[in-house]
Amino acid sequence: MPFILLAFSNKQDNYLEYLKKETSELRRILLGLQDRLEFQIISNATTEDLFEAMVSCHDKVTVFHYGGHADSLYLELENRAQGIEQFVQLLKGMANLQIVFLNGCSTQGMVSKILEGLGRDVAVIATATKIDDQRAFHFSKAFYSAFTQENQTLEGAFEMAKSVLATAEIDNTTFRESVVRKTGDTPASPMPWGVYGKVDFTKKLDLYSTFTPKVTFEDFKILVKEKIADGDFDEAFDLLKGKFGLNNNDVVGFSGRWSRHKKDLQKVNILPGSDTDRLVKAQLSNHITEWMDGLDEE
């Protein structure tokens, strides 16, 4: 069955502002495909977390994704660095692995070790240079939005993600033409991402099956809480309405309070960013969170 394992590491002493958004957006994208594929997200991953997840899911993982600090020879996890040699040993146990996406700085140095260590056909998406947090978020979100579409190819998803980046309004960022590459090629700068491996990049991805996995209700609640914590109340309510319908009394009540508050802001009855604005949002956030915490499994 198709299974995507995602691990994120965000050390507090070198915090990545957009990594939290990357985690939230990829969860949102994958939750929308709960009838087609299965996934697991490890937030604030330690070496032990990564080991346990990769060992327990070894025969299911189709795609492995890492987001966070990295270098050419290690992944910077929450407690310590995960060296490339140990990482490759974990990857070897994944018999159905097709794609490894290393969305951190200068991960191209790991590519040859991964491909040589595995000795079979896999694709590795890696970076040739340091990348800033915002660019990494936008590229990852765009790639998975395209990648998870039916009848998509790896090359097609990569090119679509590149196209989005090339037109995105990202500060101090320029891009030029880039192509899917094989191991050993030198990536064109300043576009740092490349796809490496001994696979047919134009082959349609086998990420769809008739299996219908159960995405846990806890995953859904986490996503809604993240949206609320980020101030994305409109997106949070879209998720709640999609889950519970438009006639759920609690959702209708919360949504009505939010609509009234937005009207007050539009009419300047309440100033954006004022104490009153923050108080209303905090109260609404607390009430929704408490309500969701009291809900049982679907």
C-alpha positions in Angstrom: 0.0 0.0 0.0 1.3 3.6 -0.6 2.7 5.0 2.6 4.5 8.4 3.1 6.7 8.8 6.2 7.6 12.4 7.1 10.1 13.5 9.7 10.7 17.1 10.8 13.3 18.5 13.1 13.4 22.1 14.4 15.9 22.7 17.1 15.0 25.7 19.3 18.5 27.1 19.2 18.3 27.5 15.4 14.5 27.7 14.9 13.1 27.5 11.4 9.9 29.6 11.2 8.5 28.1 8.1 9.2 24.4 9.0 6.0 24.4 11.2 4.1 25.6 8.2 5.6 22.9 6.0 4.5 20.3 8.5 1.0 21.7 8.7 0.6 22.1 4.9 1.8 18.6 4.0 -0.5 17.1 6.7 -3.4 19.1 5.1 -2.5 17.8 1.6 -2.2 14.2 2.7 -5.3 14.3 4.8 -7.2 15.2 1.7 -6.0 11.9 0.2 -7.0 9.7 3.1 -8.9 7.4 0.7 -5.9 6.8 -1.4 -2.7 6.6 0.7 -1.5 6.4 4.2 1.0 8.6 6.0 2.8 9.2 9.3 4.3 12.5 10.5 7.1 12.7 13.1 7.3 16.2 14.5 10.4 17.3 16.5 12.1 14.0 15.5 14.9 12.6 17.6 17.3 9.8 16.4 15.2 7.4 18.5 11.9 8.6 16.9 13.4 8.1 13.5 14.7 4.7 14.2 11.5 3.4 15.7 9.3 4.8 12.9 11.6 3.5 10.1 11.9 0.1 11.7 8.2 -0.3 12.5 7.1 0.9 9.0 10.0 -0.7 7.1 7.9 -2.8 4.7 5.3 -0.1 4.0 7.2 3.1 3.2 6.9 4.3 -0.4 8.2 7.8 0.2 10.5 9.1 3.0 10.6 12.9 3.5 12.8 14.9 5.8 12.5 18.6 6.6 14.9 20.5 8.8 18.5 21.4 9.3 21.0 19.1 7.5 24.4 19.1 5.9 26.2 16.9 3.3 26.8 14.1 5.8 24.0 14.2 8.4 20.5 15.1 9.4 20.3 17.5 12.4 17.7 15.9 14.5 16.4 17.2 17.8 18.8 15.5 20.1 21.8 15.0 17.9 23.0 14.5 14.3 22.0 11.4 12.4 25.0 10.4 10.3 24.6 9.3 6.7 26.0 5.8 7.4 23.4 5.0 10.0 20.7 6.7 7.9 21.5 4.5 4.9 21.3 1.4 7.1 17.7 2.4 8.1 16.8 3.0 4.4 18.0 -0.5 3.5 15.2 -2.0 5.5 12.6 -0.3 3.4 11.9 -2.8 0.6 9.2 -0.8 -1.1 10.9 2.6 -0.9 10.7 4.6 -4.2 11.6 8.2 -3.2 13.7 9.9 -0.6 13.1 13.7 -0.3 15.8 15.5 1.8 14.5 19.0 2.2 17.4 20.5 4.1 20.6 22.4 3.3 23.3 20.8 1.1 21.9 17.3 1.1 23.3 16.4 -2.3 26.4 15.0 -0.6 24.3 12.2 0.7 23.0 11.1 -2.7 25.8 8.9 -3.9 26.0 7.2 -0.5 22.3 6.5 -0.5 22.2 5.1 -4.0 25.3 3.1 -3.6 24.2 1.8 -0.2 20.8 0.7 -1.4 22.0 -0.7 -4.7 18.5 -0.5 -6.3 16.3 1.8 -8.2 15.2 4.8 -6.0 15.0 8.5 -6.6 16.5 11.0 -4.2 15.5 14.7 -4.1 18.3 16.7 -2.6 19.8 20.2 -2.5 23.2 21.3 -3.8 23.5 24.4 -1.6 22.1 26.0 1.5 18.5 26.9 1.3 16.5 29.4 3.3 13.5 28.3 5.3 10.9 30.1 3.2 12.1 28.6 -0.1 12.1 25.1 1.4 8.5 25.5 2.5 7.2 26.8 -0.8 9.0 24.1 -2.8 7.9 21.3 -0.6 4.3 22.4 -0.6 4.2 22.8 -4.3 5.9 19.5 -5.0 3.5 17.5 -2.8 0.5 19.3 -4.2 1.5 18.1 -7.7 3.1 14.8 -6.7 -0.1 13.4 -5.1 -2.2 13.9 -8.1 -3.3 10.8 -10.0 -1.3 9.8 -13.1 1.5 12.1 -12.1 5.2 11.5 -12.8 8.2 12.4 -10.7 9.5 14.6 -13.4 6.2 16.3 -13.9 5.8 17.0 -10.2 9.3 18.3 -9.9 8.9 20.6 -12.9 5.5 21.9 -11.6 7.1 22.7 -8.2 9.9 24.4 -9.9 7.5 26.5 -11.9 5.7 27.6 -8.8 8.9 28.6 -7.1 10.1 30.6 -10.1 7.0 32.8 -9.9 6.5 33.0 -6.2 7.1 36.3 -4.4 9.9 35.2 -2.2 12.3 37.8 -0.9 15.8 38.0 -2.5 15.2 34.8 -4.5 16.0 34.2 -8.2 15.8 31.0 -10.2 16.9 29.9 -13.6 16.1 26.9 -15.7 16.8 23.5 -14.1 16.3 19.9 -15.3 15.9 16.6 -13.6 19.4 15.1 -13.2 21.2 11.9 -12.7 23.8 11.1 -10.1 27.0 13.0 -10.6 25.5 15.9 -12.5 26.2 19.4 -11.2 23.0 21.3 -10.4 22.5 24.7 -12.0 22.6 27.4 -9.4 20.7 29.2 -7.9 18.0 26.5 -8.3 19.3 24.1 -5.6 16.9 21.2 -5.8 17.7 18.2 -8.1 16.3 14.7 -8.6 18.9 11.9 -8.7 18.8 8.2 -9.2 18.6 5.3 -11.6 14.9 5.5 -12.2 12.6 6.4 -15.1 11.5 9.9 -14.0 8.7 9.9 -16.7 7.0 6.7 -15.3 3.7 7.2 -13.7 3.9 6.9 -9.9 2.3 3.9 -8.3 1.0 5.8 -5.2 -2.7 4.9 -5.6 -4.4 1.7 -4.5 -7.9 0.5 -3.6 -6.9 0.3 0.1 -8.7 2.8 2.2 -6.6 3.6 5.3 -8.0 5.2 8.4 -6.5 8.6 9.1 -6.8 9.1 12.8 -9.1 11.7 14.3 -6.1 12.9 16.3 -4.3 13.9 13.1 -7.4 15.9 12.1 -7.6 17.6 15.4 -3.9 18.5 15.3 -4.2 20.1 11.9 -7.2 22.2 13.0 -5.4 23.3 16.2 -2.3 24.3 14.1 -4.4 26.4 11.8 -6.0 28.1 14.8 -2.7 28.7 16.5 -1.4 30.3 13.3 -4.4 32.6 13.1 -5.8 30.8 10.0 -9.4 30.6 11.3 -11.0 30.6 7.9 -9.0 27.4 6.9 -9.8 25.9 10.3 -13.5 26.4 9.7 -13.3 25.0 6.2 -11.8 21.8 7.7 -14.4 21.6 10.5 -17.3 22.1 8.1 -15.9 19.5 5.7 -15.6 17.0 8.6 -18.8 17.7 10.5 -21.1 19.2 7.9 -22.7 22.6 7.8 -25.4 21.7 10.3 -23.3 20.9 13.4 -24.5 23.3 16.1 -21.1 23.8 17.6 -19.4 24.5 14.4 -22.2 26.8 13.3 -21.9 28.7 16.6 -18.1 29.1 16.4 -18.3 30.0 12.7 -20.9 32.7 13.4 -18.8 34.3 16.1 -15.8 34.4 13.7 -18.0 35.9 10.9 -19.2 38.6 13.3 -15.7 39.4 14.4 -14.5 39.7 10.8 -17.3 42.1 10.1 -16.3 44.2 13.1 -12.8 44.3 11.7 -14.0 45.3 8.2 -16.1 48.1 9.6 -13.3 49.2 11.9 -15.5 48.7 14.9 -12.4 46.8 16.2 -8.9 47.6 15.2 -6.8 44.7 13.8 -4.1 43.8 16.3 -5.8 45.6 19.1 -6.3 44.1 22.6 -9.9 43.5 21.8 -9.0 41.7 18.5 -6.5 39.5 20.3 -8.9 38.8 23.1 -11.7 37.7 20.8 -9.3 35.4 18.8 -7.8 33.9 22.0 -11.3 33.2 23.5 -12.5 31.6 20.2 -9.3 29.6 19.9 -9.6 28.3 23.5 -13.3 27.4 23.1 -12.7 25.5 19.8 -9.7 23.7 21.3 -11.6 22.7 24.5 -14.5 21.5 22.4 -12.3 19.4 20.1 -10.4 17.9 23.1 -13.8 16.7 24.4 -14.8 14.9 21.2 -14.6 11.2 21.0 -13.2 9.2 18.0 -15.3 9.5 14.9 
